[in-house]
Every structure is written in structure tokens, then in C-alpha cells.
């Protein structure tokens, strides 16, 4: 072996040793214990009508009430936790949170709790900031856009569910405009009721996300044409023919021409409670 080759080997040996040392250290780090406690704090909450104390009934999923948590323990400009959604009865729960200070915001078919103008200047902030440790409870009192109620019990005629419902306003037009117009881009059409739905499903969580499209039905309204029907009895019937001997769940819903949160493109329904119907 030439002298030059011997010199090259001597130069390379330390480089190999350094690489082996790095690999060894990396491997050891894989076996280090995680010193952080697993998230084990719980937040339980409910969203209720400020006027009646009754729960704001909702869909289960992205058309329902969105819950957004932002942990403030790390300082300003932190990203929110992944969103989650209320149950159909207007309650929510998260059992996998770290202990800390959180801002809690809910968005649904009600007057927004966080309102800003088109420049981002705060107009109102009715979100809640609290310490979450152990089991922490939160209660949001809101102004729902609409209230949907059964009139009597649904009946069955020739394999179709026939239901009667009543839709009333949860907020006056004057109050709605006074709170929404300062946010910018206001239109009188926001207050219009656009549709009344009858969702039918074998699932007890019946709603938009758990509907059977063979039987669910909708009545749509243009412009302000629903105004004369506020508080009146509306009859709506399912489509198709539901097989006899089956039990289905039905639920009614209605919404206005306004998306929450603003700019989301999601117009959320206000619901009534689900009820079970036996098809003879």
C-alpha cells in the first residue's frame, strides 16, 4: 500500500467514528422516557337559549355547533386546537386536554359571540376564557336564530311520515340587524328563512349528516315568503315509501340565509328533538 493511501485511511477513520457516535446517540434517544403527562383534563359544556334556558338543538357534525379551543398558556398568536362539535342536544365534551388557560368559542345557528367589523376591529366578545383543570364546566347563553317545535306527534299515511311543525324567531329582526350589520356587508336577506327540513333515518342521531335521502324531504322558500308562516303550523311529509314494520327516527329543522361563522359558507339549522315513529 502506498504512503498516500495510508494517509487517506488515517484521515477517514475519525469521520467513521463520528458517524458511529451520532448513530449511537440517536438510537439511545429512541428509548428515552416521555416526561410529559398525557392530556387528561375534561371540559364539559352546554349551549342554551338565553331567553328560555332550553338547549339549542343542533346537528351532529360539521353542520352543528362548532367548538373551538385556543390554549393561551403559551402566549399570544397561538393556533387553536382542532375543532370539535356539539352533540345533538347542544352539549359538548372533550376529555383529552392539557391543564391550562383556554379561550372557548362556539359557533352555530345563533348570534355570533365574537363579532368584528370588516377591518377586524372587535365589536363584541362573548367567548369565555377559563382555567381547565380536572372537570371544568362551561355554559353559553346565546340567541338562536329560530326555534322549531313539533305540533302534535308525527303520523304515518301510506308508508310516509306526515309531521306538523311550528317555526318561530329566536331573535327579533331589529336585534339581529343591530348586531350583524356593524360587521359589514349586511343584507336584509340574511334574516330570511330559506327552508324547513324533515330528516328521516333509521339512526337515532337523525339529522343532515344521518339522514336517509330516500325519505327525507324539504320545503324551500324564496325571499321573505316565509314571513307570513312564522308561528303557523306547517305540514311536511316524507318522500318515498318506508318499509312496513320498521321504526324510523324523524327530526325537523329550519335555517336562515346567514352563515356562521361569517365567511364559512355554512348555514346551520336550528332543530327540534328527534322522535321515533313505527311504520305499521
ABEGO torsion letter per residue (X at the ends): XBAAAAAAAAAAAAAAAAAAAAAAAAAAAAABBBABBBBABBBBBBBBBAAAGBBBBBBBEAABBBBBBBBAAAEBGBBBBBBBBBBAAGBBBBABBBBEBBBBBBBBBBBBABBBBAAGBBABBABBBBBBBEBBBBBBBBBBABBBBBBEBBBBBGGBBBBBBBBBBABBAAAAAAAAAAAEGBBAAAABBABBBBBBBABAABEAAABBAAABBBBBBBEAAAAAABGBBBBBBBBEBBBBGBBBBBBBBBBBBBBOBBGAGBBBBBBBBBBBBBBX
